[in-house]
């Protein structure tokens, strides 16, 4: 179990002239401090910047970044930069980059029913170390648009590199020897479709979003040749004009020579929150999340501060080639959890913290923005 205390201070809003103007350029800077029983003392910085100038919806540009380090050597750095106008046209772009050093990465094996042993967990049998980094660039061009919805064609490229290290022997990673244990490059080309009619992007209350993404890593330019397909559905509606019901469904499948880090994975900080990291891995996965969100307190005169909370339950399972059609309706894992949210300076800036509970352990999560 992890125990954490997160503190957040220091937010600012400014425009290009240096005067306060939250309608043009807004930035928020948040230090964070916490403790994890696995990683030790954790500290970091979270920075977001929203450019709403130019009367462009939903924004002109948006930068979201974070950097976290711990006393046990954990490092996680990520930045995402989006623009809604490129090449003088309404073509949306997303540039993202990340660097991770996990000193307590987990490998349990492949399959939906890989056993968990509490004593082996406490003895760090499931741990290994890894270093990974990657860069991706996507473009989205609208192919259909009306007043309330739009359909975009997406294309992009992505490169990533992973280096695993055996933390100690014996270990699950060393004994099971998964494909990808030598590390290596993967270089993807991507395409897909995105359709949505949500009422807002960062804190949606009503509407839907559909996304289909196909990725292919040719063996000619990658260590492993593989393809992935991912389907995502989101739906939002309101109860009593104060509670947002948020639904998320994801199905993923991988084919080819699949290194362990590209397996369809649940408990990856986005699904089955509460289980150990990467608890379930297979060729395919199905995941569903239900969240109830509400803003409880608002202080408009104090940096437009809002405080809220969310309740959630996550469900899902993975599949391997040995599973049959009957397994589609059996063996699902479930977690429950509770969290808090804070918005400051801009309603688009949301800092989220959650704790998820599973039948094995519990985990704490901190991030910028709602999960979906």
N, C-alpha and C positions, 0 to 999 in steps of 0.2 A: 504494500500500500504506500502511496505517496501522500505527503502532507505539505501543503504550500500556503504561503501568505503572499499575496500580490499587492504591491503598493503602486499607485499611479499618480503622478503630479506633472505639472508643467504642460500647458497647452497654449498655442498661440494662433492667431488669425491675422493675416495681412494681405494687402494687395500690392501691386507692382510699384506703387508710389510710396509704400512704407506705412500707409495709414490703415487702420483696422477696417476691414470690409469683408464680411463673411460671404457676400454674394459674388465675389470674383475669385479670390485666391484664399484658400483656407488650409492651414497646416496644424497638425496635432503631434506633439512629441511626448511620449510616455515612457518613463523608466519603469522597469519591473524587477521585483526581487522575490525569490521563492526558495523552497527546499524540496528536494525529491530524495526519497530513501535510496534510489538507484544512482542518481547523478550527483547528489550532494547539494551544496549551496548553488543556486542558479540566479544569474542576474543578466539583464539585457536592456535593450532599447527598442521601442516601437515607434515608427514614424510614418505618418500618412499626409498626403498633400493632394488637395482637390482644386482644380482650376475650372471654375464655372463661368469664365468670361466668354464673350462672343455669342451668347444666346444659343448655345448648342446643347441639345438634350442627349443623354442625361448629364453629361459633363464634357468639357473640352479635353481634359487629361486627368489622370488619376495615378498617383504613385503610392504603393503600399509596401512597406519594408519592415523587417525585424531582424534583430541579431541577439542571440542568446548564448551564453557560455556558462560552464559550471566548474566547480573546483575539482571534479573528477575527469575533466577533459572533454566533456560534451560541448559541441559547437553546432549551432544551427543558424544559418544566415539565409535570408530569402528576400527578393525584391521583385515586384510586379509593376510594370508601367503600361498604362493603356491610353490610347488616343482614339477619339471618335472620328477624326478627319485626317486623311492622308492623301498625298498626291493631288490635293485640291478637290477631293471627292469624298463622299460619305462612306469611306472604307475604314473600318475599325481595325486597329492593330493592338496586339498584346505582346510585350517583351517580358520574359521572366528568366530569372537566374537564381540558382541556389547552391549552397555548399553545406554539407552535413558531415559531422564526425560523431558517430554514435559509439560510446564506450560500453553501452549495454544494449546493443541491438539483439533481437531475439530470432531464433530459428527453432521451431518445434517439430518440423516435418511437414509432409504434404498430405492433405486429406482433411475431411471434416470431423473425423473422430480420433485425431492424434491425441493420445492421453497427456494429462497434465499431472505432474507429481509435485506436491508442495515442498517436500524436502529437497528435491533436485532444483526447484525454483530458488529456494533460499540459498542453496550451495552454488548458484550461478551456472548450473549445467546448461541452461538454454541460452546463455549469453555468448555473443561474439562481438568483435569490434569491426567497424566499417567506416570508410571514407567515401563520400560520393559528391559529385557536382554535375551540374547540367545547365544548358541554356536552351530556350525555345522561343520561336517567333511565329505568331499566327496573324492572319489577315481574315477579316469577315466582310464580305460584300453583300449588300441587300439585293435580293432577287424578287422580293414581293414586299410591299408595305402599304398599310392603310392606317387609318387614324388610331386604331387600338392595338395592332399587332404587326409583326414583321417576320419574314423568313430570310435568313442569311446563309450564304454558302461560305464555308470555312476552309482554309488551306494553310499549311504551315510546315515548318521543319523543327527538329528537336535533336539535340545531342546530349548524351549522358555518359558518365564514367563511374564505375563502382570498384572499390578495392576492399575486399573483406580480409579480416585478420582473425585468427583463432585466439580467443581470449585466454583459454586455459584448456587443458586436457585432463580427463575426458570431457567432451562437450557434445551436445546434440549436433552442432554444425560440423565438427570434426568427424564424428562417427557416421553421420548420414551422408556426408559428402555430396551436397546438392550441385546440380549444374550451375555454373557461374562462380564456383568457389575460387577460381583463379582471377576473377574480376574481368574487366574489359570494357570496351566502347560499344555503345549502341547509337546508331544514327537513323532517325525516323523521318519519313515524309508523312504528312497527315492531310486528311480531308474530312468533311462532315457537313451537317446541316444543323442550324439552330433556329428554332421558332419560339417566340414568346409574346405574351400579352400582359405581362406583369405591370402593376400600377406604379412600381418604383423598383430601382435596381438593388439598393443596399439594404433596405428594410421593407420588403414587399408585404402588403396586406391582402392583396387579391391578385388572382391571375394564375397563369401557368407558364411553364418553360419546358421545351423538349429539345434534347440534343442527341445527335448520333455522331460518334467520332470513330474513324478508322485510321490506324497507324500501321506502317510497314517499315521494317528495318531490313534492307537487303544484306545478305551475307557478304556481298562484294565490298561493302564499306563498313561492316559491323563484325564484331567477333561472333555474334549469333544472328541467324536469320529467323525472324518471327513476324507475326502480324497480330494486332489486337483489334477488337471491336468493343465499343462501349455505348450503351444506351442509358440515358438519364431522363427522368421525368420529375418535375416539381409542380406542386399545386399549393395555392394559398387561399384561405378564406377567413372571414372574421365571425366570432361569436360575441354577442352583446356589445359590439362596437369597441371592445377593449382587449380581446384576446385573439391573437392570430394563430390559426391552425395551419401549420406548415408540414407538408408531406414530401418525402423524397424517396424515389425508387431508382435503383441502379442495377444493371445487369452487365457483366463483363465476360469476355472470352478471349483466350490466347491460344494461338497455334504456332507450331514450329519448334525450334530449339530454344527453350524458355529458361533463361537464368533465374535464379531464385527471386531476384528483386523485381522481375516483371511478371511473376505469377499473379493471378487474380487473388487479392489479399483482403481479408477482413480484419478489423481491429488495427487499422492503419491511421488512426487519429480522426478519420472521417466516418468510420463504420464500427459497429459493435464497441462503442466507447465504454471502457471499464475492463475489457480483457487486456492481457499483456500485448505489447506491440507485435504485430504480424502473427497473431495467434493462429489464424486459419489461412491456408494457402492451397490453391488448386488451379486447374486449367480454366474453370469458370466460377463465377460467383453471382449471387443474388443478394441484394441488401435493401432494407426498407427502414426509414426513420420517420417517426411522428414527433413533432415538437409543438408545445403550447407556449406562446410567447406573449408577454404583456409588459408595457411600460407602467410602472407603479407610481413614480414620483418625478415631477418635473420642476426645475428651478430656472425659468427662462432668464432671470436677471443675473444669474451666476454662470456665465459662459455657456448658456443654453444647456445646462446639465440635465440629463435624464438618467434615471436608474430603473432597471427592470429585472425580470427574472424569466427563466424558461425551465420547463419540465420536458423530458424526452424519454423515448424508448426506442432502442435500435434492435433490429431483427435481421438475420441473414444466415447463409451457409455457403460453403464452397463445394465444387464438384470436381472429380477426377475421371479419367476415362473408364475406371472400373465401376462407377456408379451406374445405376439403371434408372428407367423412367419413374419407378416408384419412389426413388429418393428425392424427386422434385418436390414432394409434399411432406417430407419427413426430415428430422434431424436439424431443425432450425435452432440457432442460438439466440438468446435475447439478453439485453441489458436495460437498465433504467438509470436515470440520472437527473440531476438538478444543476442549474447554473444561474449566474447573474450577468447582466449586461450594463454597460455605461456608455452614454453618448455625450460628447462635449464639443463645444464650438460649432459643430455642424451635425445635422441629423444623419449625414452619411458616414461619420466616423463613429464606429461602435467597437468597444473593447469587450471581449467576451471571456468569461471563465466558467468552467464546468467541472463536475466530478461525476464519473460514471461508475456503476457498480455491476460486477458480474459475479457468477458463482465461484470464481477463482480468486480474483484480486479486485482492487479498485484503482482508478487512475484519474489524474487531474490534467486538464487541458486549458491552455490560454491562447487566445488568438485575436486577430483583428477582423471584425465583421462576423455576422452570423455564419454558421457552418454552410448554409445554403439559402 
